[in-house]
């Protein structure tokens, strides 16, 4: 019993224990840090396997010693409560700290310290780390694909215009606000299409024609996800209403549509759009590959959208329907003025998640030969002048996509929190 | 009269619309195929395929039929999905529980793990593992042994193969063990309900699972040997491992990417499930006098599982569908073998793409039907 008490601190001997304990933890951390950063082994005198476990044992004893309930010291209590509740937690804490410390130097040196960014050819990369020169040289290709360099301003202008038009709704006059839905569902997509067609494709107003085969890079990702996004939402709404309909034919058509698209992988849908769909078009009718892909992804995502919207429709209390009907509203009036405004508000987070999935799915268009970011990376990877930089390319693309998707998911969390409190 | 029009007009219009679209497409397809001299039919399935597949679970060569090639692709898809489902479940449960930990560091590491792997497109992750990470592995002659007998090389992962004798006897014994466990459980439940007696079912089950197959080794003439991979020199600079099983790097990259990506979604399901059980349940169970272990086993887990299983199955389904991305790194799955190579050779676009889609659709709808049945079953128990 004596020995156990010896290892069990209490409020009386807190001072000694906390000092000795923190000292032990500190030593164990210093050992790992010096091992990771300076490549020295402070515990060389210990036999092999014990030497690697030494900091863990030391740290565990230290954390065990400072684990005092209600010590009265605020910092100590906070540490104990958060990372040191029992021995198991203490071990995990130490392991996480150690692995962070161990992983830091190699990743730092690869990404920054030993990396190169100057110069404009492969020879400039002399360090052992990453070769960011590769990204720098290929940056325009990754962003704009094979689009001619001197016309990149056209893509930029088109994007700025489309985004600006998207914000028009915020600045609309009060008496025009009732047309907001009309604007976003019909007018805005048409204007956006015209802007992108005339600016990026060109062909008139003195702008040179650039065929869609030359489009690519991240801008193509944006174009595809933008069009799929604005088209799949209204389509999804129609099928969601259809699935809730009392009319059996419409209900079963909607169910078939939704279950079909949800049951197949997007890659087969893209295959269908590229090899099978042209067979179903009239003989002398040509449809651009990009347009076919956008139609395919739109039809596919509309099914997911429909399910999300249906969830919102179902969660509305029956009373809303009954109240609207008792006011003498018909089907369309009831849905447009009572049901949909409430239901759509409820499903905003779900819709945001669907859009997030859509953005993450767009790299798939690579399989039908459209070179967006992943496709450009595959192209750059096989360029004989720039062999061997796959790692840099994929890390760069991952960072870009991660930032976009993380921002979107955070935004959807915010929306969720915002609309949760209102009900 | 007005009512009847309101009821039937939209339905008739909808049917007309669908019929018109399908008719239009069929007529177009007919004229297109007539012009190009292609005829519609599934006769090609029995023809000789005359292409090779890199990795196959069943015996397959170029002289086999397209139907067999389809089967090879389907089995490869199911294999990669199955392995990834196991790994993503293990990882997902660990991460999901870790997100609820009281330890600040663990909680946040798990949260960052989820945020990190969830927000990078799956295709990029597959490319990263295949083209960047796995290419950095050592060549066969320079590889170090993992666990003494397996070799992770740039050409694939080499593991020992099991050579069985009288495998069927062993399998029958395993089956017998499982059946006897089910009977035992039924009996134990019955005993508990009628007489209030408890018997250690878990202990007996484990004992049965070990002893019965062991008996087959002793008396059934079953024997097991391991065939270890051996390094073999092909030419001056090229080495390869022979013997054992070799898992191609495509499979490893796919399993890594799929299980890491899907584990984040499984983790979220697990977390939501455990959080979904109200605190009162735990307190009530504890106040009845159950031990913490019993609280977890008898009160928390049954309720949490009810919330966890449906969305998790959905994630498994997504994983199976996502495994079709294998085509991008040339792992011979259903899409690559059938909708890729076979389509190129036969030119039967409509037939092959529809078969591929219908296959995935069948898998999805089957699992969805099982899920609906399960949901109905657990719903009845609720009061």
Boltz contact constraints between the chains, C-beta under 6 A:
constraints:
  - contact:
      token1: [A, 82]
      token2: [B, 104]
      max_distance: 6.0
  - contact:
      token1: [A, 83]
      token2: [B, 103]
      max_distance: 6.0
  - contact:
      token1: [A, 83]
      token2: [B, 104]
      max_distance: 6.0
  - contact:
      token1: [A, 83]
      token2: [B, 105]
      max_distance: 6.0
  - contact:
      token1: [A, 85]
      token2: [B, 102]
      max_distance: 6.0
  - contact:
      token1: [A, 89]
      token2: [B, 103]
      max_distance: 6.0
  - contact:
      token1: [A, 92]
      token2: [B, 106]
      max_distance: 6.0
  - contact:
      token1: [A, 93]
      token2: [B, 105]
      max_distance: 6.0
  - contact:
      token1: [A, 96]
      token2: [B, 105]
      max_distance: 6.0
  - contact:
      token1: [A, 96]
      token2: [B, 109]
      max_distance: 6.0
  - contact:
      token1: [A, 247]
      token2: [B, 10]
      max_distance: 6.0
  - contact:
      token1: [A, 247]
      token2: [B, 11]
      max_distance: 6.0
  - contact:
      token1: [A, 249]
      token2: [B, 11]
      max_distance: 6.0
  - contact:
      token1: [A, 249]
      token2: [B, 14]
      max_distance: 6.0
  - contact:
      token1: [A, 249]
      token2: [B, 15]
      max_distance: 6.0
  - contact:
      token1: [A, 250]
      token2: [B, 14]
      max_distance: 6.0
  - contact:
      token1: [A, 253]
      token2: [B, 14]
      max_distance: 6.0
  - contact:
      token1: [A, 263]
      token2: [B, 361]
      max_distance: 6.0
  - contact:
      token1: [A, 263]
      token2: [B, 364]
      max_distance: 6.0
  - contact:
      token1: [A, 263]
      token2: [B, 365]
      max_distance: 6.0
  - contact:
      token1: [A, 264]
      token2: [B, 357]
      max_distance: 6.0
  - contact:
      token1: [A, 264]
      token2: [B, 360]
      max_distance: 6.0
  - contact:
      token1: [A, 264]
      token2: [B, 361]
      max_distance: 6.0
  - contact:
      token1: [A, 265]
      token2: [B, 321]
      max_distance: 6.0
  - contact:
      token1: [A, 265]
      token2: [B, 324]
      max_distance: 6.0
  - contact:
      token1: [A, 265]
      token2: [B, 360]
      max_distance: 6.0
  - contact:
      token1: [A, 267]
      token2: [B, 324]
      max_distance: 6.0
  - contact:
      token1: [A, 267]
      token2: [B, 335]
      max_distance: 6.0
  - contact:
      token1: [A, 268]
      token2: [B, 356]
      max_distance: 6.0
  - contact:
      token1: [A, 268]
      token2: [B, 357]
      max_distance: 6.0
  - contact:
      token1: [A, 271]
      token2: [B, 339]
      max_distance: 6.0
  - contact:
      token1: [A, 271]
      token2: [B, 353]
      max_distance: 6.0
  - contact:
      token1: [A, 272]
      token2: [B, 353]
      max_distance: 6.0
  - contact:
      token1: [A, 275]
      token2: [B, 349]
      max_distance: 6.0
  - contact:
      token1: [A, 276]
      token2: [B, 349]
      max_distance: 6.0
  - contact:
      token1: [A, 276]
      token2: [B, 350]
      max_distance: 6.0
  - contact:
      token1: [A, 276]
      token2: [B, 353]
      max_distance: 6.0
  - contact:
      token1: [A, 279]
      token2: [B, 29]
      max_distance: 6.0
  - contact:
      token1: [A, 279]
      token2: [B, 32]
      max_distance: 6.0
  - contact:
      token1: [A, 280]
      token2: [B, 25]
      max_distance: 6.0
  - contact:
      token1: [A, 280]
      token2: [B, 28]
      max_distance: 6.0
  - contact:
      token1: [A, 280]
      token2: [B, 29]
      max_distance: 6.0
  - contact:
      token1: [A, 281]
      token2: [B, 28]
      max_distance: 6.0
  - contact:
      token1: [A, 282]
      token2: [B, 28]
      max_distance: 6.0
  - contact:
      token1: [A, 360]
      token2: [B, 121]
      max_distance: 6.0
  - contact:
      token1: [A, 363]
      token2: [B, 121]
      max_distance: 6.0
  - contact:
      token1: [A, 363]
      token2: [B, 123]
      max_distance: 6.0
  - contact:
      token1: [A, 367]
      token2: [B, 328]
      max_distance: 6.0
  - contact:
      token1: [A, 374]
      token2: [B, 123]
      max_distance: 6.0
  - contact:
      token1: [A, 374]
      token2: [B, 124]
      max_distance: 6.0
  - contact:
      token1: [A, 390]
      token2: [B, 131]
      max_distance: 6.0
  - contact:
      token1: [A, 390]
      token2: [B, 132]
      max_distance: 6.0
  - contact:
      token1: [A, 391]
      token2: [B, 132]
      max_distance: 6.0
  - contact:
      token1: [A, 394]
      token2: [B, 127]
      max_distance: 6.0
  - contact:
      token1: [A, 394]
      token2: [B, 128]
      max_distance: 6.0
  - contact:
      token1: [A, 394]
      token2: [B, 132]
      max_distance: 6.0
  - contact:
      token1: [A, 397]
      token2: [B, 124]
      max_distance: 6.0
  - contact:
      token1: [A, 398]
      token2: [B, 120]
      max_distance: 6.0
  - contact:
      token1: [A, 398]
      token2: [B, 124]
      max_distance: 6.0
  - contact:
      token1: [A, 401]
      token2: [B, 120]
      max_distance: 6.0
  - contact:
      token1: [A, 401]
      token2: [B, 121]
      max_distance: 6.0
  - contact:
      token1: [A, 402]
      token2: [B, 119]
      max_distance: 6.0
  - contact:
      token1: [A, 402]
      token2: [B, 120]
      max_distance: 6.0
  - contact:
      token1: [A, 405]
      token2: [B, 119]
      max_distance: 6.0
  - contact:
      token1: [A, 406]
      token2: [B, 119]
      max_distance: 6.0
